[in-house]
């Protein structure tokens, strides 16, 4: 991802907010992927306790093919 000039001009608070939002989305996507990879060997409650929760198919961050 590239930070646009517009984002840089919007001020440090707005830029920090955008970065935090994107990092949160990336964390959720990583948890979804870990859930997918580990689900054959771990129970659903174990995955949830690790924070690896499955995203719903209608979630904009879900990467279902």
N, C-alpha and C positions, 0 to 999 in steps of 0.2 A: 504494500500500500504506500502511496505517496501522499504527503501532506500538501494540499494545494495552497496557493498564495492567498486565496480567499479565507481559508481556515486560519492561516497565520495572521491575517489582518483582523480577524474577529476578536482578538484579545486572548490573553493567557488563560483566563477563567473558562471561556468557551472552548478553547483548544484542550484544556485539561479535562473538561467534561466529556468532550468527544472521545478522547483517548481512553478515559475510564469506561465509557459505554462500549467502545470497541473491544477493550480487554475483557469486559464482562461477557460479551457475546462470544468471544474466542474461548473463554473458560467453559461456557455452557456447551459449545460445540465439542470441545475436547472431552468433557464429561460424557456426552452422548456417544462419542466414538469409543471411549474406554468401556462404556456399558456394552456396546455392540461386540467389542473384542472379547471381553471377559465373561459375557453372559453364558457361554457354554460351560464354564468351570465354576462360577459363583452363583449363589442364590440371589434373587432380586433384592432381598433385605440387606444382604452383604454389600451389594453394589450401591444401594442407597446410602448405607452407612459410610461408604467411602466418598460419597458425593457424586457418584457416576450415575446420573439419572437420564433416562431416555427422554428425548424431546418428542413432542407429538408431531404427527405428520403435517399439521397445519401451522406449526411454528415456523416463522420466516427463517430461523437459523438452522432448521433441520436440513440435512443433506441426504435425503433419501433418493435412491436412483430407481 
